Amino acid sequence: MAEHIVGPVADFPPGTHRVVQVGRIEIGIFNVDGAFHALPNICPHQFGPLCEGTVNGTTACSAVTGWQFAWVRQGEVVTCPWHGIEFDIATGQALASPRLKVRKYTVAVEEGYVKVSVG
Ligand code: FES
């Protein structure tokens, strides 16, 4: 597992995400309220650039929302720009399908820099 510096932490303020190149791999770095996540920039559906999608929330209807549709999880979901499948940034799991999931890379902030482990 090789660790790569992808930039100063100031380049990744809370609520933002961007795609970085690590060797031959494109990785999306997400800062969700100060928690960093790293996902591959390739969608398991049809290989679209997942991490170039928008970060948003999603709709839900459950006992928690009083069985009314409600907007939830703002800033925790990335939507693939090709066909709109939503993924939980923290887990890599597609919201609509248990069969679609992307791996996560280990990402950390050390000495003012964001580092991701690839291997
Ligand atoms: S390629 Fe991502 S939703 Fe189809």
Backbone and ligand atoms as CSV (ligand in chain L), in Angstrom:
chain,resi,resn,atom,element,x,y,z
A,1,MET,N,N,0.858,-1.187,0.000
A,1,MET,CA,C,0.000,0.000,0.000
A,1,MET,C,C,0.895,1.239,0.000
A,2,ALA,N,N,0.816,2.018,-1.051
A,2,ALA,CA,C,1.647,3.214,-1.155
A,2,ALA,C,C,0.817,4.449,-0.825
A,3,GLU,N,N,1.411,5.339,-0.058
A,3,GLU,CA,C,0.736,6.553,0.358
A,3,GLU,C,C,1.156,7.700,-0.575
A,4,HIS,N,N,0.161,8.471,-1.026
A,4,HIS,CA,C,0.421,9.577,-1.944
A,4,HIS,C,C,-0.169,10.865,-1.390
A,5,ILE,N,N,0.601,11.932,-1.417
A,5,ILE,CA,C,0.083,13.249,-1.055
A,5,ILE,C,C,-0.675,13.788,-2.261
A,6,VAL,N,N,-1.943,14.183,-2.035
A,6,VAL,CA,C,-2.753,14.697,-3.141
A,6,VAL,C,C,-2.974,16.204,-3.047
A,7,GLY,N,N,-2.497,16.822,-1.984
A,7,GLY,CA,C,-2.584,18.267,-1.898
A,7,GLY,C,C,-2.725,18.744,-0.471
A,8,PRO,N,N,-2.542,20.062,-0.290
A,8,PRO,CA,C,-2.737,20.628,1.047
A,8,PRO,C,C,-4.212,20.562,1.434
A,9,VAL,N,N,-4.462,20.378,2.725
A,9,VAL,CA,C,-5.839,20.229,3.197
A,9,VAL,C,C,-6.672,21.454,2.855
A,10,ALA,N,N,-6.040,22.618,2.722
A,10,ALA,CA,C,-6.769,23.839,2.372
A,10,ALA,C,C,-7.400,23.760,0.984
A,11,ASP,N,N,-6.898,22.858,0.138
A,11,ASP,CA,C,-7.458,22.696,-1.206
A,11,ASP,C,C,-8.738,21.865,-1.201
A,12,PHE,N,N,-9.108,21.324,-0.024
A,12,PHE,CA,C,-10.283,20.453,0.077
A,12,PHE,C,C,-11.187,20.926,1.221
A,13,PRO,N,N,-11.753,22.101,1.098
A,13,PRO,CA,C,-12.591,22.599,2.201
A,13,PRO,C,C,-13.846,21.747,2.380
A,14,PRO,N,N,-14.453,21.784,3.568
A,14,PRO,CA,C,-15.676,21.017,3.813
A,14,PRO,C,C,-16.745,21.331,2.767
A,15,GLY,N,N,-17.411,20.273,2.330
A,15,GLY,CA,C,-18.481,20.431,1.355
A,15,GLY,C,C,-18.015,20.414,-0.083
A,16,THR,N,N,-16.716,20.151,-0.296
A,16,THR,CA,C,-16.207,20.122,-1.669
A,16,THR,C,C,-15.680,18.725,-1.998
A,17,HIS,N,N,-15.481,18.526,-3.276
A,17,HIS,CA,C,-14.826,17.305,-3.737
A,17,HIS,C,C,-14.133,17.611,-5.048
A,18,ARG,N,N,-13.106,16.845,-5.325
A,18,ARG,CA,C,-12.437,16.983,-6.611
A,18,ARG,C,C,-11.712,15.690,-6.940
A,19,VAL,N,N,-11.446,15.537,-8.220
A,19,VAL,CA,C,-10.777,14.332,-8.705
A,19,VAL,C,C,-9.287,14.618,-8.825
A,20,VAL,N,N,-8.482,13.707,-8.293
A,20,VAL,CA,C,-7.030,13.837,-8.385
A,20,VAL,C,C,-6.476,12.612,-9.120
A,21,GLN,N,N,-5.314,12.801,-9.681
A,21,GLN,CA,C,-4.646,11.711,-10.376
A,21,GLN,C,C,-3.578,11.138,-9.454
A,22,VAL,N,N,-3.630,9.830,-9.230
A,22,VAL,CA,C,-2.611,9.144,-8.426
A,22,VAL,C,C,-2.041,8.034,-9.315
A,23,GLY,N,N,-0.883,8.294,-9.889
A,23,GLY,CA,C,-0.354,7.348,-10.874
A,23,GLY,C,C,-1.311,7.288,-12.057
A,24,ARG,N,N,-1.802,6.092,-12.357
A,24,ARG,CA,C,-2.741,5.949,-13.481
A,24,ARG,C,C,-4.194,5.934,-13.025
A,25,ILE,N,N,-4.414,6.173,-11.731
A,25,ILE,CA,C,-5.758,6.062,-11.162
A,25,ILE,C,C,-6.327,7.444,-10.871
A,26,GLU,N,N,-7.574,7.648,-11.260
A,26,GLU,CA,C,-8.285,8.869,-10.881
A,26,GLU,C,C,-9.103,8.573,-9.625
A,27,ILE,N,N,-8.936,9.426,-8.623
A,27,ILE,CA,C,-9.611,9.222,-7.335
A,27,ILE,C,C,-10.357,10.498,-6.961
A,28,GLY,N,N,-11.581,10.320,-6.530
A,28,GLY,CA,C,-12.358,11.449,-6.028
A,28,GLY,C,C,-12.122,11.605,-4.537
A,29,ILE,N,N,-11.704,12.804,-4.147
A,29,ILE,CA,C,-11.493,13.116,-2.733
A,29,ILE,C,C,-12.669,13.983,-2.280
A,30,PHE,N,N,-13.364,13.534,-1.246
A,30,PHE,CA,C,-14.548,14.233,-0.747
A,30,PHE,C,C,-14.306,14.666,0.696
A,31,ASN,N,N,-14.679,15.898,0.972
A,31,ASN,CA,C,-14.658,16.380,2.351
A,31,ASN,C,C,-16.113,16.595,2.768
A,32,VAL,N,N,-16.631,15.662,3.549
A,32,VAL,CA,C,-18.019,15.726,4.013
A,32,VAL,C,C,-17.994,16.197,5.459
A,33,ASP,N,N,-18.228,17.478,5.641
A,33,ASP,CA,C,-18.245,18.060,6.989
A,33,ASP,C,C,-16.970,17.742,7.774
A,34,GLY,N,N,-15.837,17.779,7.102
A,34,GLY,CA,C,-14.563,17.552,7.768
A,34,GLY,C,C,-14.083,16.111,7.745
A,35,ALA,N,N,-14.938,15.186,7.321
A,35,ALA,CA,C,-14.537,13.780,7.196
A,35,ALA,C,C,-14.140,13.516,5.743
A,36,PHE,N,N,-12.933,13.001,5.553
A,36,PHE,CA,C,-12.447,12.764,4.200
A,36,PHE,C,C,-12.767,11.345,3.743
A,37,HIS,N,N,-13.108,11.256,2.455
A,37,HIS,CA,C,-13.383,9.971,1.823
A,37,HIS,C,C,-12.746,9.978,0.444
A,38,ALA,N,N,-12.340,8.805,-0.017
A,38,ALA,CA,C,-11.725,8.691,-1.337
A,38,ALA,C,C,-12.340,7.510,-2.068
A,39,LEU,N,N,-12.873,7.796,-3.261
A,39,LEU,CA,C,-13.529,6.770,-4.074
A,39,LEU,C,C,-12.911,6.777,-5.471
A,40,PRO,N,N,-12.914,5.646,-6.157
A,40,PRO,CA,C,-12.418,5.636,-7.532
A,40,PRO,C,C,-13.355,6.419,-8.445
A,41,ASN,N,N,-12.760,7.102,-9.408
A,41,ASN,CA,C,-13.570,7.903,-10.336
A,41,ASN,C,C,-14.071,7.034,-11.483
A,42,ILE,N,N,-14.670,5.911,-11.118
A,42,ILE,CA,C,-15.227,5.035,-12.141
A,42,ILE,C,C,-16.441,4.338,-11.542
A,43,CYS,N,N,-17.533,4.480,-12.239
A,43,CYS,CA,C,-18.806,3.963,-11.747
A,43,CYS,C,C,-18.939,2.476,-12.087
A,44,PRO,N,N,-19.407,1.672,-11.144
A,44,PRO,CA,C,-19.552,0.247,-11.426
A,44,PRO,C,C,-20.715,-0.077,-12.366
A,45,HIS,N,N,-21.520,0.910,-12.702
A,45,HIS,CA,C,-22.642,0.655,-13.606
A,45,HIS,C,C,-22.136,0.490,-15.043
A,46,GLN,N,N,-21.674,1.595,-15.629
A,46,GLN,CA,C,-21.132,1.516,-16.990
A,46,GLN,C,C,-19.861,2.352,-17.116
A,47,PHE,N,N,-19.127,2.441,-16.025
A,47,PHE,CA,C,-17.781,3.021,-16.009
A,47,PHE,C,C,-17.749,4.532,-16.248
A,48,GLY,N,N,-18.812,5.220,-15.910
A,48,GLY,CA,C,-18.821,6.681,-16.004
A,48,GLY,C,C,-17.933,7.299,-14.937
A,49,PRO,N,N,-17.649,8.601,-15.091
A,49,PRO,CA,C,-16.772,9.318,-14.139
A,49,PRO,C,C,-17.535,9.695,-12.866
A,50,LEU,N,N,-17.752,8.710,-12.049
A,50,LEU,CA,C,-18.604,8.855,-10.858
A,50,LEU,C,C,-18.290,10.101,-10.034
A,51,CYS,N,N,-17.025,10.324,-9.750
A,51,CYS,CA,C,-16.665,11.389,-8.809
A,51,CYS,C,C,-16.721,12.781,-9.432
A,52,GLU,N,N,-17.019,12.869,-10.712
A,52,GLU,CA,C,-17.255,14.165,-11.336
A,52,GLU,C,C,-18.717,14.568,-11.208
A,53,GLY,N,N,-19.494,13.716,-10.581
A,53,GLY,CA,C,-20.899,14.014,-10.369
A,53,GLY,C,C,-21.104,15.025,-9.251
A,54,THR,N,N,-22.350,15.402,-9.079
A,54,THR,CA,C,-22.675,16.374,-8.041
A,54,THR,C,C,-22.823,15.681,-6.694
A,55,VAL,N,N,-22.502,16.425,-5.652
A,55,VAL,CA,C,-22.721,15.951,-4.284
A,55,VAL,C,C,-23.970,16.645,-3.770
A,56,ASN,N,N,-24.834,15.829,-3.226
A,56,ASN,CA,C,-26.129,16.337,-2.807
A,56,ASN,C,C,-26.668,15.446,-1.704
A,57,GLY,N,N,-27.968,15.447,-1.558
A,57,GLY,CA,C,-28.638,14.511,-0.655
A,57,GLY,C,C,-29.500,13.583,-1.478
A,58,THR,N,N,-30.529,13.067,-0.854
A,58,THR,CA,C,-31.442,12.189,-1.572
A,58,THR,C,C,-32.815,12.268,-0.910
A,59,THR,N,N,-33.784,11.679,-1.569
A,59,THR,CA,C,-35.112,11.640,-0.964
A,59,THR,C,C,-35.276,10.341,-0.195
A,60,ALA,N,N,-36.094,10.403,0.835
A,60,ALA,CA,C,-36.388,9.211,1.621
A,60,ALA,C,C,-37.828,9.295,2.105
A,61,CYS,N,N,-38.391,8.138,2.325
A,61,CYS,CA,C,-39.738,8.051,2.878
A,61,CYS,C,C,-39.732,6.864,3.835
A,62,SER,N,N,-39.817,7.141,5.119
A,62,SER,CA,C,-39.742,6.078,6.110
A,62,SER,C,C,-40.415,6.560,7.396
A,63,ALA,N,N,-40.367,5.709,8.398
A,63,ALA,CA,C,-40.929,6.103,9.687
A,63,ALA,C,C,-40.211,7.337,10.224
A,64,VAL,N,N,-38.909,7.437,9.930
A,64,VAL,CA,C,-38.124,8.585,10.401
A,64,VAL,C,C,-38.662,9.895,9.819
A,65,THR,N,N,-39.141,9.836,8.563
A,65,THR,CA,C,-39.655,11.056,7.921
A,65,THR,C,C,-41.176,11.162,8.050
A,66,GLY,N,N,-41.761,10.332,8.919
A,66,GLY,CA,C,-43.210,10.362,9.104
A,66,GLY,C,C,-43.951,9.838,7.881
A,67,TRP,N,N,-43.298,8.945,7.111
A,67,TRP,CA,C,-43.849,8.363,5.892
A,67,TRP,C,C,-44.202,9.421,4.858
A,68,GLN,N,N,-43.464,10.522,4.919
A,68,GLN,CA,C,-43.559,11.570,3.905
A,68,GLN,C,C,-42.211,11.628,3.187
A,69,PHE,N,N,-42.246,11.931,1.894
A,69,PHE,CA,C,-40.981,12.112,1.198
A,69,PHE,C,C,-40.275,13.331,1.768
A,70,ALA,N,N,-38.998,13.155,2.019
A,70,ALA,CA,C,-38.209,14.240,2.595
A,70,ALA,C,C,-36.806,14.214,2.005
A,71,TRP,N,N,-36.198,15.376,1.975
A,71,TRP,CA,C,-34.817,15.488,1.510
A,71,TRP,C,C,-33.916,15.201,2.702
A,72,VAL,N,N,-33.008,14.229,2.554
A,72,VAL,CA,C,-32.169,13.818,3.672
A,72,VAL,C,C,-30.718,13.680,3.210
A,73,ARG,N,N,-29.828,13.596,4.169
A,73,ARG,CA,C,-28.423,13.287,3.947
A,73,ARG,C,C,-27.715,14.279,3.014
A,74,GLN,N,N,-28.095,15.545,3.112
A,74,GLN,CA,C,-27.483,16.570,2.263
A,74,GLN,C,C,-25.953,16.538,2.402
A,75,GLY,N,N,-25.268,16.490,1.263
A,75,GLY,CA,C,-23.810,16.507,1.240
A,75,GLY,C,C,-23.151,15.159,1.422
A,76,GLU,N,N,-23.952,14.092,1.536
A,76,GLU,CA,C,-23.399,12.753,1.798
A,76,GLU,C,C,-23.522,11.800,0.616
A,77,VAL,N,N,-24.058,12.293,-0.502
A,77,VAL,CA,C,-24.366,11.413,-1.632
A,77,VAL,C,C,-23.781,12.005,-2.908
A,78,VAL,N,N,-23.092,11.165,-3.699
A,78,VAL,CA,C,-22.614,11.617,-5.008
A,78,VAL,C,C,-23.452,10.911,-6.074
A,79,THR,N,N,-23.841,11.693,-7.083
A,79,THR,CA,C,-24.682,11.176,-8.160
A,79,THR,C,C,-23.850,11.050,-9.425
A,80,CYS,N,N,-23.794,9.856,-9.969
A,80,CYS,CA,C,-23.004,9.640,-11.187
A,80,CYS,C,C,-23.583,10.492,-12.320
A,81,PRO,N,N,-22.724,11.220,-13.046
A,81,PRO,CA,C,-23.235,12.114,-14.084
A,81,PRO,C,C,-23.789,11.397,-15.315
A,82,TRP,N,N,-23.516,10.112,-15.471
A,82,TRP,CA,C,-23.984,9.454,-16.693
A,82,TRP,C,C,-25.448,9.016,-16.595
A,83,HIS,N,N,-25.814,8.291,-15.558
A,83,HIS,CA,C,-27.193,7.779,-15.479
A,83,HIS,C,C,-27.849,8.048,-14.136
A,84,GLY,N,N,-27.194,8.805,-13.301
A,84,GLY,CA,C,-27.851,9.294,-12.094
A,84,GLY,C,C,-27.929,8.345,-10.912
A,85,ILE,N,N,-27.161,7.281,-10.919
A,85,ILE,CA,C,-27.173,6.408,-9.741
A,85,ILE,C,C,-26.467,7.126,-8.592
A,86,GLU,N,N,-27.093,7.069,-7.424
A,86,GLU,CA,C,-26.571,7.753,-6.240
A,86,GLU,C,C,-25.748,6.780,-5.388
A,87,PHE,N,N,-24.631,7.268,-4.870
A,87,PHE,CA,C,-23.756,6.469,-4.020
A,87,PHE,C,C,-23.512,7.187,-2.693
A,88,ASP,N,N,-23.534,6.412,-1.640
A,88,ASP,CA,C,-23.171,6.908,-0.316
A,88,ASP,C,C,-21.662,7.146,-0.300
A,89,ILE,N,N,-21.254,8.375,-0.106
A,89,ILE,CA,C,-19.823,8.698,-0.165
A,89,ILE,C,C,-19.055,7.978,0.949
A,90,ALA,N,N,-19.655,7.820,2.090
A,90,ALA,CA,C,-18.953,7.232,3.232
A,90,ALA,C,C,-18.723,5.734,3.081
A,91,THR,N,N,-19.584,5.053,2.326
A,91,THR,CA,C,-19.461,3.587,2.214
A,91,THR,C,C,-19.161,3.113,0.799
A,92,GLY,N,N,-19.445,3.937,-0.199
A,92,GLY,CA,C,-19.302,3.513,-1.593
A,92,GLY,C,C,-20.490,2.708,-2.089
A,93,GLN,N,N,-21.498,2.549,-1.276
A,93,GLN,CA,C,-22.660,1.731,-1.619
A,93,GLN,C,C,-23.678,2.537,-2.424
A,94,ALA,N,N,-24.176,1.938,-3.523
A,94,ALA,CA,C,-25.271,2.569,-4.261
A,94,ALA,C,C,-26.522,2.543,-3.399
A,95,LEU,N,N,-27.261,3.648,-3.412
A,95,LEU,CA,C,-28.442,3.717,-2.560
A,95,LEU,C,C,-29.557,2.812,-3.071
A,96,ALA,N,N,-29.653,2.653,-4.385
A,96,ALA,CA,C,-30.791,1.932,-4.955
A,96,ALA,C,C,-30.511,0.457,-5.218
A,97,SER,N,N,-29.260,0.037,-5.119
A,97,SER,CA,C,-28.950,-1.351,-5.455
A,97,SER,C,C,-27.868,-1.912,-4.534
A,98,PRO,N,N,-28.168,-2.989,-3.824
A,98,PRO,CA,C,-27.136,-3.589,-2.975
A,98,PRO,C,C,-26.018,-4.240,-3.780
A,99,ARG,N,N,-26.237,-4.413,-5.098
A,99,ARG,CA,C,-25.223,-5.063,-5.925
A,99,ARG,C,C,-24.189,-4.095,-6.486
A,100,LEU,N,N,-24.428,-2.802,-6.352
A,100,LEU,CA,C,-23.481,-1.817,-6.884
A,100,LEU,C,C,-22.763,-1.131,-5.736
A,101,LYS,N,N,-21.461,-1.280,-5.724
A,101,LYS,CA,C,-20.660,-0.652,-4.680
A,101,LYS,C,C,-19.268,-0.374,-5.242
A,102,VAL,N,N,-18.705,0.767,-4.858
A,102,VAL,CA,C,-17.324,1.054,-5.231
A,102,VAL,C,C,-16.437,0.876,-4.003
A,103,ARG,N,N,-15.204,0.534,-4.252
A,103,ARG,CA,C,-14.252,0.404,-3.155
A,103,ARG,C,C,-13.950,1.772,-2.572
A,104,LYS,N,N,-13.378,1.779,-1.413
A,104,LYS,CA,C,-12.915,3.028,-0.810
A,104,LYS,C,C,-11.407,2.944,-0.651
A,105,TYR,N,N,-10.770,4.078,-0.821
A,105,TYR,CA,C,-9.348,4.166,-0.531
A,105,TYR,C,C,-9.186,4.784,0.855
A,106,THR,N,N,-8.116,4.410,1.509
A,106,THR,CA,C,-7.809,5.017,2.803
A,106,THR,C,C,-7.272,6.413,2.562
A,107,VAL,N,N,-7.870,7.378,3.254
A,107,VAL,CA,C,-7.433,8.772,3.101
A,107,VAL,C,C,-7.274,9.371,4.493
A,108,ALA,N,N,-6.262,10.204,4.641
A,108,ALA,CA,C,-5.978,10.796,5.947
A,108,ALA,C,C,-5.390,12.181,5.755
A,109,VAL,N,N,-5.500,12.977,6.791
A,109,VAL,CA,C,-4.863,14.290,6.803
A,109,VAL,C,C,-3.713,14.230,7.801
A,110,GLU,N,N,-2.515,14.501,7.307
A,110,GLU,CA,C,-1.332,14.484,8.167
A,110,GLU,C,C,-0.471,15.692,7.851
A,111,GLU,N,N,-0.137,16.416,8.885
A,111,GLU,CA,C,0.752,17.581,8.762
A,111,GLU,C,C,0.290,18.543,7.680
A,112,GLY,N,N,-1.029,18.727,7.606
A,112,GLY,CA,C,-1.575,19.714,6.683
A,112,GLY,C,C,-1.775,19.245,5.254
A,113,TYR,N,N,-1.538,17.957,5.011
A,113,TYR,CA,C,-1.694,17.433,3.666
A,113,TYR,C,C,-2.662,16.255,3.654
A,114,VAL,N,N,-3.395,16.149,2.553
A,114,VAL,CA,C,-4.295,15.014,2.360
A,114,VAL,C,C,-3.490,13.909,1.680
A,115,LYS,N,N,-3.558,12.714,2.283
A,115,LYS,CA,C,-2.812,11.580,1.754
A,115,LYS,C,C,-3.773,10.437,1.494
A,116,VAL,N,N,-3.597,9.775,0.374
A,116,VAL,CA,C,-4.433,8.629,0.047
A,116,VAL,C,C,-3.534,7.414,-0.171
A,117,SER,N,N,-4.015,6.269,0.274
A,117,SER,CA,C,-3.249,5.026,0.145
A,117,SER,C,C,-3.825,4.201,-0.993
A,118,VAL,N,N,-2.950,3.810,-1.895
A,118,VAL,CA,C,-3.357,3.049,-3.078
A,118,VAL,C,C,-2.476,1.812,-3.164
A,119,GLY,N,N,-3.078,0.722,-3.457
A,119,GLY,CA,C,-2.281,-0.494,-3.607
A,119,GLY,C,C,-3.107,-1.720,-3.740
L,1,FES,S1,S,-22.199,4.850,-15.491
L,1,FES,FE1,FE,-22.673,5.650,-13.547
L,1,FES,S2,S,-24.811,5.505,-13.408
L,1,FES,FE2,FE,-24.336,4.604,-15.302
